[in-house]
Amino acid sequence: MNLGLTHRTALITGSYRGTGRIIAERMLAEGAKVLVHGFTKAQADTAVAELGAGVAVSFDPTSDDCRTTLDALAADHHIDVLINNYGHADRGDWQTLDTADWVRVYEHNTLSCVRLIDALVPAMKARGYGRIINLGTVGSTRPNEERPHYYAAKGALANLTQSLAKNLGRHGITVNLVSPALIRTPEVESAFRAQADRDGKPSDWASVEAELARNIPLGRIATREEVADLVLFLASDRAAGIHGQNIRVDGGQLGIVQ
């Protein structure tokens, strides 16, 4: 399917690594102009060199100090698509977290997105077109016992997405949230295989994934590429009627009664 992204410019936060890098790679393959973001110039430059394309940009979205850089990016680039991919899942539980932990995680997972939205939306409004895609988690609506500060921050992002969608729809700007469950990454593979070793269980990935997916109708966990493909579709004109949605990538787990 031709997604018609060849004439679009996308800014993808956190795209120097991980899922963001896969999104950038696939967006570039569709012919879009991609602003590849890192916290440092070295991170962004390295990612662009490895991707073989893209424009390296660097700023810290967790600080108000990034506003000057964002204003310059908005002025220098015709940014049609904002993908708020960056987020950070600190460890913690109800017994050990303090107020500073909650504030820090809120900065990383909620206010970082707000800063990008505030800076880039005015130009989108002026052009009467835009796509905003926030990356969340299924934990925003069904959180685990651990990391309550992270899930609360992502829950705020889900709420923010719906409010923003109501505000921007009349301006030709769609706003959606993509909420993956556990995603297969090298880090996830390594961590769960190591845990299986410690527990004396088979540690080959096929065995480990079968255990992880025992309550997933699809029989496996999602890949970064599958998440990226959904993001690209939402960024395209073919998804023009999809607005204000929280789309989960969880292999059907919502249908399971536990």
DRENNUTI-535346 format. One record per residue (C-alpha): x, y, z. Coordinates in nm, 2 decimals. Each point is the difference from the previous one (the first is absolute). Last residue first. Example, Ala and Ser with C-alpha at 12.3 -4.5 7.8 and 13.67 -1.06 7.14 Angstrom:
BEGIN
{{1.37, -0.11, 0.71}}
{{-0.14, -0.34, 0.07}}
This chain:
BEGIN
{{-0.81, -1.31, 3.42}}
{{-0.26, 0.05, -0.26}}
{{0.17, 0.02, -0.34}}
{{-0.15, 0.21, -0.28}}
{{0.23, 0.30, 0.08}}
{{0.29, -0.23, -0.07}}
{{-0.06, -0.01, -0.37}}
{{0.36, 0.01, -0.13}}
{{0.08, 0.31, 0.20}}
{{0.04, 0.29, -0.24}}
{{-0.26, 0.24, 0.14}}
{{-0.15, 0.29, -0.19}}
{{-0.11, 0.29, 0.22}}
{{-0.20, 0.21, -0.24}}
{{-0.07, 0.38, -0.03}}
{{-0.01, -0.01, -0.38}}
{{0.00, -0.26, -0.27}}
{{-0.18, 0.15, -0.30}}
{{0.32, 0.13, -0.17}}
{{0.16, -0.34, 0.03}}
{{0.07, -0.03, -0.38}}
{{0.15, 0.34, 0.02}}
{{0.30, -0.15, 0.18}}
{{0.14, 0.04, 0.35}}
{{-0.24, -0.25, 0.14}}
{{0.13, -0.25, -0.25}}
{{0.36, 0.07, 0.09}}
{{-0.08, -0.05, 0.37}}
{{-0.16, -0.33, -0.07}}
{{0.30, -0.12, -0.20}}
{{0.23, 0.11, 0.28}}
{{-0.18, -0.21, 0.26}}
{{0.02, -0.30, -0.23}}
{{0.37, 0.07, -0.05}}
{{0.07, 0.02, 0.37}}
{{-0.14, -0.35, 0.03}}
{{-0.31, -0.12, 0.19}}
{{0.00, -0.29, 0.24}}
{{-0.10, -0.35, -0.09}}
{{-0.29, -0.25, 0.00}}
{{-0.25, 0.24, -0.17}}
{{-0.25, -0.09, 0.27}}
{{0.24, 0.14, 0.27}}
{{-0.04, -0.18, 0.34}}
{{0.29, -0.24, -0.05}}
{{0.20, 0.26, -0.18}}
{{0.29, 0.05, 0.25}}
{{0.03, -0.38, 0.04}}
{{0.01, -0.06, -0.38}}
{{0.24, 0.29, -0.03}}
{{0.25, -0.17, 0.24}}
{{-0.03, -0.33, -0.18}}
{{0.06, 0.15, -0.35}}
{{0.27, 0.23, 0.14}}
{{0.22, -0.28, 0.13}}
{{0.02, 0.02, 0.38}}
{{-0.15, -0.33, 0.11}}
{{-0.08, 0.04, 0.38}}
{{0.25, -0.02, 0.29}}
{{-0.15, 0.32, 0.15}}
{{0.33, 0.19, -0.04}}
{{0.02, -0.12, -0.36}}
{{-0.36, 0.11, -0.06}}
{{0.08, 0.34, 0.14}}
{{0.30, 0.04, -0.23}}
{{-0.23, -0.09, -0.30}}
{{-0.24, 0.26, 0.12}}
{{0.25, 0.28, 0.03}}
{{0.18, -0.08, -0.33}}
{{-0.32, -0.02, -0.20}}
{{-0.13, 0.32, 0.15}}
{{0.33, 0.18, -0.07}}
{{0.02, -0.13, -0.36}}
{{-0.36, 0.12, -0.05}}
{{-0.33, -0.18, -0.02}}
{{-0.27, 0.23, 0.12}}
{{-0.20, -0.03, 0.32}}
{{-0.34, 0.17, -0.04}}
{{-0.02, 0.28, -0.26}}
{{-0.21, 0.31, 0.03}}
{{-0.02, 0.22, -0.31}}
{{-0.18, 0.33, 0.08}}
{{-0.17, 0.22, -0.26}}
{{-0.03, 0.36, -0.11}}
{{-0.12, 0.12, -0.34}}
{{0.06, 0.36, -0.11}}
{{-0.24, 0.15, -0.26}}
{{-0.07, 0.30, 0.21}}
{{-0.34, -0.12, 0.12}}
{{0.16, -0.30, 0.15}}
{{0.24, 0.20, 0.22}}
{{-0.18, 0.06, 0.33}}
{{-0.20, -0.32, 0.02}}
{{0.32, -0.20, -0.09}}
{{0.19, 0.19, 0.26}}
{{-0.24, -0.11, 0.27}}
{{0.02, -0.36, -0.12}}
{{0.38, 0.00, -0.01}}
{{0.04, 0.17, 0.34}}
{{-0.21, -0.28, 0.16}}
{{0.24, -0.27, -0.15}}
{{0.30, 0.21, 0.10}}
{{-0.14, 0.02, 0.36}}
{{-0.02, -0.38, 0.00}}
{{0.36, -0.01, -0.11}}
{{0.10, 0.21, 0.30}}
{{-0.21, -0.23, 0.23}}
{{0.16, -0.30, -0.16}}
{{0.35, 0.13, 0.07}}
{{-0.08, 0.11, 0.36}}
{{-0.15, -0.34, 0.07}}
{{0.32, -0.18, -0.10}}
{{-0.10, -0.33, 0.17}}
{{-0.36, -0.11, 0.06}}
{{-0.07, -0.02, -0.37}}
{{-0.22, 0.25, -0.18}}
{{-0.31, -0.08, -0.21}}
{{-0.11, 0.32, -0.17}}
{{0.34, 0.18, -0.04}}
{{0.16, -0.34, 0.02}}
{{-0.09, -0.07, -0.36}}
{{0.29, 0.23, -0.07}}
{{0.04, 0.34, -0.16}}
{{0.16, 0.14, -0.32}}
{{-0.16, 0.33, -0.11}}
{{-0.09, 0.06, -0.37}}
{{-0.06, 0.35, -0.12}}
{{-0.09, 0.05, -0.37}}
{{-0.04, 0.34, -0.15}}
{{-0.19, 0.22, -0.25}}
{{-0.17, 0.34, -0.02}}
{{0.32, 0.17, -0.09}}
{{-0.03, 0.26, 0.28}}
{{-0.12, -0.26, 0.24}}
{{0.31, -0.21, -0.07}}
{{0.22, 0.30, 0.06}}
{{-0.17, 0.06, 0.33}}
{{0.03, -0.37, 0.10}}
{{0.38, -0.02, 0.00}}
{{0.11, 0.17, 0.32}}
{{-0.29, -0.08, 0.23}}
{{-0.01, -0.36, -0.12}}
{{0.38, -0.06, 0.05}}
{{-0.02, 0.14, 0.35}}
{{-0.31, -0.20, 0.08}}
{{0.17, -0.32, -0.10}}
{{0.29, 0.05, 0.24}}
{{-0.26, 0.10, 0.26}}
{{-0.15, -0.35, 0.00}}
{{0.26, -0.28, 0.00}}
{{0.33, 0.16, 0.11}}
{{-0.14, 0.28, 0.21}}
{{-0.26, -0.23, 0.16}}
{{0.29, -0.24, 0.08}}
{{0.19, 0.27, 0.18}}
{{-0.30, 0.13, 0.20}}
{{-0.08, -0.35, 0.12}}
{{0.36, -0.07, 0.10}}
{{0.03, 0.33, 0.18}}
{{-0.31, -0.08, 0.20}}
{{0.15, -0.31, 0.15}}
{{-0.01, -0.36, -0.12}}
{{0.11, -0.29, 0.22}}
{{-0.31, -0.16, 0.15}}
{{-0.24, 0.06, -0.29}}
{{0.24, -0.15, -0.25}}
{{0.29, 0.10, -0.22}}
{{0.17, -0.05, -0.34}}
{{0.02, 0.29, -0.24}}
{{-0.18, -0.04, -0.34}}
{{0.12, 0.28, -0.23}}
{{-0.18, 0.16, -0.29}}
{{0.09, 0.12, -0.35}}
{{-0.24, -0.09, -0.29}}
{{-0.18, 0.32, -0.03}}
{{-0.05, -0.02, -0.38}}
{{-0.07, 0.34, -0.15}}
{{-0.09, 0.00, -0.36}}
{{-0.03, 0.30, -0.24}}
{{0.32, 0.18, 0.09}}
{{0.08, 0.26, -0.27}}
{{0.35, 0.05, 0.12}}
{{0.20, 0.32, 0.08}}
{{-0.26, 0.19, 0.21}}
{{-0.12, -0.30, 0.19}}
{{0.35, -0.11, 0.06}}
{{0.10, 0.34, 0.13}}
{{-0.30, 0.01, 0.24}}
{{0.10, -0.35, 0.12}}
{{0.36, 0.11, 0.07}}
{{-0.12, 0.30, 0.20}}
{{-0.25, -0.21, 0.19}}
{{0.26, -0.26, 0.11}}
{{0.08, 0.19, 0.32}}
{{-0.34, -0.10, 0.13}}
{{0.16, -0.33, 0.09}}
{{-0.11, -0.36, -0.05}}
{{0.01, 0.04, -0.37}}
{{0.38, 0.02, 0.00}}
{{0.12, 0.11, -0.34}}
{{0.18, -0.15, -0.30}}
{{-0.08, -0.01, -0.37}}
{{0.16, -0.21, -0.28}}
{{-0.17, 0.01, -0.33}}
{{-0.08, -0.33, -0.17}}
{{0.19, -0.24, -0.22}}
{{0.26, -0.29, 0.01}}
{{-0.17, -0.15, 0.31}}
{{0.34, -0.06, 0.16}}
{{0.12, 0.35, -0.07}}
{{-0.33, 0.15, 0.11}}
{{0.01, -0.20, 0.33}}
{{0.36, 0.11, 0.06}}
{{-0.08, 0.37, -0.06}}
{{-0.30, -0.02, 0.24}}
{{0.19, -0.16, 0.28}}
{{0.30, 0.23, -0.05}}
{{-0.21, 0.31, 0.00}}
{{-0.14, -0.10, 0.34}}
{{-0.35, -0.08, 0.12}}
{{-0.07, -0.16, -0.34}}
{{-0.25, 0.07, -0.26}}
{{-0.02, -0.11, -0.37}}
{{-0.19, 0.26, -0.20}}
{{-0.14, -0.21, -0.28}}
{{-0.08, 0.11, -0.36}}
{{-0.25, -0.26, -0.13}}
{{0.08, -0.24, -0.29}}
{{-0.18, -0.31, 0.14}}
{{0.34, -0.15, 0.08}}
{{0.07, 0.30, 0.21}}
{{-0.31, -0.06, 0.21}}
{{0.10, -0.36, 0.04}}
{{0.34, 0.09, 0.13}}
{{-0.14, 0.28, 0.22}}
{{-0.25, -0.24, 0.16}}
{{0.27, -0.26, 0.05}}
{{0.22, 0.26, 0.17}}
{{-0.29, 0.11, 0.23}}
{{-0.05, -0.37, 0.10}}
{{0.36, -0.01, 0.14}}
{{0.25, 0.27, -0.07}}
{{0.08, 0.35, -0.14}}
{{-0.38, 0.05, -0.06}}
{{-0.06, 0.13, 0.35}}
{{-0.24, 0.25, -0.14}}
{{-0.12, -0.04, -0.35}}
{{-0.04, 0.31, -0.21}}
{{-0.17, -0.07, -0.33}}
{{0.01, 0.19, -0.33}}
{{-0.25, -0.10, -0.27}}
{{0.01, 0.01, -0.38}}
{{0.10, -0.37, -0.04}}
{{-0.25, -0.11, 0.25}}
{{-0.27, -0.12, -0.24}}
{{-0.06, -0.33, 0.19}}
{{0.04, -0.21, -0.31}}
{{-0.13, -0.34, 0.09}}
